[in-house]
Amino acid sequence: VLSYETKWMTRDDIAEVSYEAADAINKARFECGLIDKEELEYRLKRSAEAADMMKRVDAAMAITDPEEKRKAFQELQRRSEELMESTITHKREMEWATKGLIRSVPRAAWAIIRGV
């Protein structure tokens, strides 16, 4: 959830460039062979859908009739649940493999002893 803006960029500006950056990163991942063409297309499609969702929320906010607004938001909720999976990256890519604290203690102790 984006809850801030700067004096240079609105929340919408930040969100828009975030999606553009995500697309650029995913294209670079494809060019480096980290993802295949199918995965790239999937991610670009999801990014476009999420950006479209922002526009649909703005349009729903502009509706003045309470019943129409309620219906619009019900549809947005349904659609947003479909898009809930991460658009920018898969969760597994955000996890860092660690060996665990206990396995790191001997290395840390050895570094302290050596004065590193």
C-alpha positions in Angstrom: 0.0 0.0 0.0 1.5 3.3 -1.1 0.7 5.9 1.6 3.2 8.7 0.9 4.1 11.2 -1.8 6.9 13.7 -2.2 6.8 17.3 -3.3 8.0 16.1 -6.7 5.8 13.1 -7.2 2.2 12.2 -6.3 1.2 8.7 -5.1 0.0 8.0 -8.6 3.3 9.1 -10.1 5.3 6.9 -7.7 3.0 3.9 -8.4 3.2 4.4 -12.2 7.0 4.6 -12.2 7.2 1.6 -9.9 5.3 -0.5 -12.4 7.5 0.9 -15.2 10.7 0.0 -13.2 9.3 -3.5 -12.4 8.7 -4.0 -16.2 12.3 -2.9 -16.9 13.7 -5.2 -14.2 11.7 -8.2 -15.6 12.9 -7.4 -19.1 16.4 -7.4 -17.9 15.8 -10.7 -16.1 14.6 -12.2 -19.4 17.6 -10.8 -21.3 20.0 -12.3 -18.7 18.2 -15.7 -18.9 16.8 -15.6 -15.4 13.2 -16.0 -16.6 11.8 -17.4 -19.9 9.6 -15.6 -22.4 6.4 -17.1 -21.0 7.3 -15.8 -17.5 8.2 -12.4 -18.9 4.9 -12.1 -20.7 3.0 -13.2 -17.6 4.7 -10.6 -15.4 4.2 -7.8 -18.0 0.5 -8.7 -18.2 0.1 -8.7 -14.4 1.9 -5.3 -14.2 -0.4 -3.8 -16.8 -3.5 -5.3 -15.0 -2.3 -3.7 -11.7 -1.8 -0.3 -13.4 -5.2 -0.6 -14.9 -6.7 -1.4 -11.5 -5.3 1.9 -10.2 -7.2 3.8 -12.9 -10.3 1.8 -12.2 -10.1 2.8 -8.5 -9.8 6.4 -9.4 -12.8 6.1 -11.7 -14.8 4.4 -9.0 -13.9 7.2 -6.6 -15.3 9.8 -9.0 -18.8 8.1 -9.0 -21.3 10.2 -7.2 -24.3 7.8 -7.0 -23.8 5.8 -3.8 -25.3 2.6 -5.2 -23.3 2.7 -8.4 -20.2 3.5 -6.3 -20.9 0.5 -4.1 -21.3 -1.8 -7.2 -18.1 -0.5 -8.7 -16.1 -1.2 -5.5 -17.6 -4.7 -5.2 -16.3 -5.4 -8.7 -13.0 -3.9 -7.9 -12.7 -6.0 -4.8 -13.4 -9.2 -6.7 -10.9 -8.3 -9.4 -8.2 -7.1 -6.9 -8.4 -10.5 -5.1 -7.6 -12.1 -8.4 -4.6 -9.8 -8.7 -3.4 -10.3 -5.1 -0.4 -12.4 -6.1 2.7 -10.3 -6.3 2.9 -8.4 -9.6 6.4 -7.2 -9.4 8.2 -10.3 -8.3 7.3 -13.7 -6.9 7.7 -14.1 -3.2 10.4 -16.7 -3.5 12.6 -14.1 -5.3 12.4 -11.8 -2.3 13.5 -14.5 0.2 17.2 -14.7 0.9 18.7 -18.1 1.6 20.4 -18.1 4.9 22.2 -20.8 6.8 20.7 -19.7 10.1 22.0 -17.8 13.1 23.5 -20.8 14.8 25.5 -21.8 11.8 26.9 -18.2 11.5 28.1 -18.0 15.1 31.4 -19.9 14.5 32.3 -17.7 11.5 31.5 -14.5 13.4 33.5 -15.7 16.5 36.4 -16.6 14.2 36.3 -13.1 12.6 36.3 -11.4 16.0 39.3 -13.5 17.1 41.2 -12.6 13.9 40.2 -8.9 14.3 38.4 -8.7 11.1 
